Each structure stands twice: as C-alpha cells, then as structure tokens.
Amino acid sequence: MTAATGARSLVFGVGFSPTKPLLPTHLKGLIWLDLALRATRAVVPVDCIANATRALWDATIQCIRFWAALDADPATSSPRYFDDKDDTWIGEEYVRKSRAPAEVSPELLAAYRGRLERGWTHPSARRILEHWQAQYEVMGITTPRAELTSAAAPPSAEIVEQLRRLDCAIDLRPWSGGVYVDATAAGLPLRPLIDELGRENYLMQILGVVLGLAGAYDRISILYDAPTALDFRIVAQVLSRLGKRALLIEAERIDTPGIAGTSRAGGWKPCTCAAILERYVPRYPLEVVRLGLRLYFIMYVPLASKAEFSYDLLDRAMRKARAVSRAIERAGAAPSAPPEEIASVVEPLTRRRFFERVGLIDPHALLSLLLSANSLRHHGAVLRSLCAWEAP
Amino acid sequence: MTDQAALLAELSASLGRRGIAVELRGRPVAEVAAEVRQAVRARDRGATVLVALSSFDLVDYVRGLLRLLDGLPPAARHAWDASFTRARYLAGDHRRFARAVPCELVSSPAGAIAWMGPPLSSRHRAVERMLRPLVTGTFVRPPDATVGPEDGPTRRRLELRIATSRIASLASYLVALGHTLAESFVLGVLGRDSEIAIRHVEQLAELPADRRYARVEIDPLDPERLVLATCVSPCVAGKEP
C-alpha cells in the first residue's frame, strides 16, 4: 500500500473497541489527535490511521468474547435487539458479561474474525458506532476513518515470517507452543503474539497493520495509552529494524472518580461522552462546548499526566471557553482563517523539540499560543478553524 | 503393571542418597508424597537452573545439558543435585536477551537453548523477568535419537528410555529428561564420553535388572500409584534395544 497523499509521515492512533461508551480517556486521545492533525497538516502532509482499522479493535479476544456471549443468549441474540439501546446500555451489559468471562476457543475466535474480515459488524457494535459518530459530530472531531481504510493486516503467517526475517520472532508452534515477538535484545520483555492454543492477540494485528503500512513512510508516530507502553515500545523496535523511525506518544488515562481498573470494571456512567455533552450542550453555544472540551482535555489534563476526571475542572474550562469566545467576537475575528494564516501561526511550532520528537504539532503549546491576548486579538479566526468552530 | 514395592524401594534409594529418610513401605502413596515433598523442601539448597529455548532439538538439548554438567564446579553440581536438579523452562533466545543483559550461560551446540545457573545471579533473575514460562499444548513426541559425544571417543553406550503416555507438554518432557540426564551424570552413570540412545515408549512396564538409574514419579493420573518415568541401562553390544 502507498501513501496516496504523498506524506512521508504516518500517525497511528490506537483505537478502542465498540463495546462501551466513549469515556474521558478516549476523549482525551481523540481531541488531542484531532487538533494535532489539523495543525500539523497546515504545514506538512501527514497521514493518519486511527479508528480507520476498526476491524482491528473488533477482533480482540475481549470483544469477541462479549459478542459471542450476546449471541449465545436468546434474550440478546436478535439482530434488531439493540435498535433501541444506547452506548451506555450496551457498555453496562459489557461490564456485566465481563464479570464472568467465558473461555473463547480458537475455533470461535477464528469464526468471528472471519466474519469481521468479510465486513460484518455485530449489531451492538453498529449501534455504538452510530452513537460515537453522532458524538464526534457534536464535538467537531474529524474522525480519520475515511483515510487509509484499505489498511488490513496480512495473514498471520506472513507477519511471523516478516518478524523472523527481522530477527525478532520466536516460533515454538512445531512443539505446540506459541509465537512471540522478541525485542529482548533491547531489554524489552518477550511478548506473546499467538498462544499455545493458536489464539492470536491484538498485538499481532497491530504489528500486521503497521508492518503493512511501514513501507510507504519514513516515520510513524504512534499514539497509545500508557498501560500498553511496553507493547508499543516493542512495535517501535520492530519498525526500527525495518529502518523506520518510530515516534512514541504516550497518553495517560483519565480515571473515573472512585473507580479502579479499566472500563470493564464499570462505574463510569456519570462520565460518559453522552453525559458530558448532555451537561454542557444545553447551557453553552456549540463553539464554546467544543473549545471547552479542547481546553479541558488538552490544557487541563495534559496528555502525559495521569488525572482523575473532574466536572469542576470541566465547568471551569467551559467558563474560560465562553470568555475566549466573547473576546474573539469583540476582536471581530472572521468565522474561519485562510490556510496561509493558519500556516503562519503554526509554523514556528515546527521548530520545537516536541515536533522533532513526535512528528506532530504540540496541541498544548498551540493552544497556549492561540490563547495569548495578542493572538486572540489578531488570530481569533485561526483558533476558530483549528478548534472546529464552524457549524456542524 | 510395574511392581509398586520395587518402585517404592527405588524412590526410597533416591531420597536416601540425598539424606532424606522417609518410611515409605506399607503406607498410601498420597500420604507418603506429602511427607516427601515436605522433606525435600526442608533439604532444598535453593539451586535452580533456568533453561531458555527458542527452538527444540533433542540431540542439541542433550549435548547442551551435558556441556553444562561437565563445566559445573563439583560444589555447584552437588548443590544442584541436592535441590533435585530443579530447572525452570522459559521461552527465550539468549542470542538476543544476552545483548541487553549479559550473563553467564551455557549454550547448546546449535545455540537455540541456553542454561543459566546454578547458582542464579541477579542478572539471571532479570533475564527470567524478561522471558516467559515455556507453555505448550499437546505434547509432540520427538523421534528417537542416538546422541554421541560432542567431541572425543565413545567410552560408554547407554540406553535412556522415557515413558511418554503421561507426558502432557514439552516442558514436562524436558523436566523428566533433564532430571534423568543430570542425576545420571552426578551419579557417574553417564558423561560427555557417552553415547546415549534415547527411546520413547508409551509406558515402562518394569524396572530393568541392569538399570543404572531409574526415575520414579507419582502417577499424574492416579495419585495413589507410583510409575516408572525413565530409566538408563547399558546398551548390550549387538542387541537392538
């Protein structure tokens, strides 16, 4: 596959499975990446693959375990069953089913993955994706789904063979063992890709997509959440063996107040994207909500810092966004800025170390710049353009 | 069916050699097993070996293990024997991990297997944290093989028979084979000058009278019984084992 845009850089944003509502951790990554891409593309072409490879995230064992449990239950197996359910309802069902996870046989896994490869979407996932899309539109997030949608992982045999050629595979299948990606030479732990029962995990799929795309790019930036850091350091090692530059961007999670663990543990109902939008959309104009979300998820909870979700802080971000909106209005800013003006404002940020290190404009530094009094007076239209001020 | 009294006597001799005295006769195997485990723990000198495999070949494994045993100082060898030649099997390739964590190890001739310890150093522990336990599914029985000395003339010809019907995985196969080779080496039954014919059989029905070593285990399918897991005997010239 080649980069249609002529870009030599690719951003790979780690996606999430459509089994639960969007939560603050997801929003942080989505909003950060949206602004980083809008700004970077003003000065340099860059391709992105994020939720584009949705099938990748759907193929995880956790996801398939959930759908298999729904399909096995006569109460939830009807294709129309989820038509009147929302993402929160389905997410709560996911939490319930995750409490007593059923064993997934290699045959079951292969059957579901085969259907996914043929374009199938589980009815519950389709319903969640509809909700996500509507929420992206409210938040002004340009989902990179339409880009590079042909990215698909090659068969696992090819991936293992490529890893073997790169001298970073251990294949114990002839002795009924598993397959591992081996970056221990760099001090990283040995990581299974296929278990002794023949079940492939998500990292196998990610390696497949990344290796499949790597040929078209000089450097690949990977945005991932902090608990999976070791996996992506391993991916970076594999890419470096291919002679590619891998730039790692680590996003810390935003915890749900009073709840420990992942979204499978539940307790997130008051902090879903739907709940957040329900709280602010009736109270503020849409552009204020969009800017408030960007202030909170980029400025107030920095990407690399662990945080606990706080409505108090988000309220404060919304009030600040309203003040900024009024200041821009008073300055008589145009509804949007021409590309040359955006490029002239963004360009100095390409000389920052952050850009050199991760290949993207730093959204935090950009917002700091755009919120300065001088910038609000003269470049309010740039803020409007980059923060999706335009009407949906 | 193997004579349980004979197996009990064999087990008793193996324990007695290590200074463990447990009254075995006339008692249920399960009861004896618990007592043996407790006595073994009390006598354990904590000597363990890590074995990292990136591939498996029977001849390469046997030669590598004999390299390790031959190179161990007598004190370390006897400490390992006192700990029942305990080993932990890992997936890993020393040609890679040793670049990040240089450590003392003995590699097999083909280089796919490495032994670390005894004793284990802090670097070995770091390697163990980096690697994964060897987990395998259905046991694939390797073909029989005859392993001659890596170098030098053959001075002894031995037959090592291993019962495979109760072996569930490669790791449990390596445990049985590894203990047999290591303990036979310590006892002087075999050495680097030996030619060892390794024969896989479903079950070992009886203790051979001419055995030089026998490994007795509690039957994993019936904890009330003992079974013969392996035995080492001299090869009789002109007679196909």
Boltz contact constraints between the chains, C-beta under 6 A:
constraints:
  - contact:
      token1: [A, 170]
      token2: [B, 54]
      max_distance: 6.0
  - contact:
      token1: [A, 170]
      token2: [B, 91]
      max_distance: 6.0
  - contact:
      token1: [A, 170]
      token2: [B, 93]
      max_distance: 6.0
  - contact:
      token1: [A, 175]
      token2: [B, 56]
      max_distance: 6.0
  - contact:
      token1: [A, 175]
      token2: [B, 136]
      max_distance: 6.0
  - contact:
      token1: [A, 175]
      token2: [B, 140]
      max_distance: 6.0
  - contact:
      token1: [A, 175]
      token2: [B, 170]
      max_distance: 6.0
  - contact:
      token1: [A, 176]
      token2: [B, 136]
      max_distance: 6.0
  - contact:
      token1: [A, 176]
      token2: [B, 137]
      max_distance: 6.0
  - contact:
      token1: [A, 176]
      token2: [B, 138]
      max_distance: 6.0
  - contact:
      token1: [A, 176]
      token2: [B, 140]
      max_distance: 6.0
  - contact:
      token1: [A, 177]
      token2: [B, 136]
      max_distance: 6.0
  - contact:
      token1: [A, 180]
      token2: [B, 91]
      max_distance: 6.0
  - contact:
      token1: [A, 182]
      token2: [B, 93]
      max_distance: 6.0
  - contact:
      token1: [A, 182]
      token2: [B, 96]
      max_distance: 6.0
  - contact:
      token1: [A, 184]
      token2: [B, 96]
      max_distance: 6.0
  - contact:
      token1: [A, 184]
      token2: [B, 97]
      max_distance: 6.0
  - contact:
      token1: [A, 184]
      token2: [B, 130]
      max_distance: 6.0
  - contact:
      token1: [A, 185]
      token2: [B, 96]
      max_distance: 6.0
  - contact:
      token1: [A, 185]
      token2: [B, 99]
      max_distance: 6.0
  - contact:
      token1: [A, 185]
      token2: [B, 100]
      max_distance: 6.0
  - contact:
      token1: [A, 187]
      token2: [B, 100]
      max_distance: 6.0
  - contact:
      token1: [A, 189]
      token2: [B, 130]
      max_distance: 6.0
  - contact:
      token1: [A, 190]
      token2: [B, 92]
      max_distance: 6.0
  - contact:
      token1: [A, 190]
      token2: [B, 131]
      max_distance: 6.0
  - contact:
      token1: [A, 190]
      token2: [B, 132]
      max_distance: 6.0
  - contact:
      token1: [A, 196]
      token2: [B, 135]
      max_distance: 6.0
  - contact:
      token1: [A, 196]
      token2: [B, 136]
      max_distance: 6.0
  - contact:
      token1: [A, 196]
      token2: [B, 137]
      max_distance: 6.0
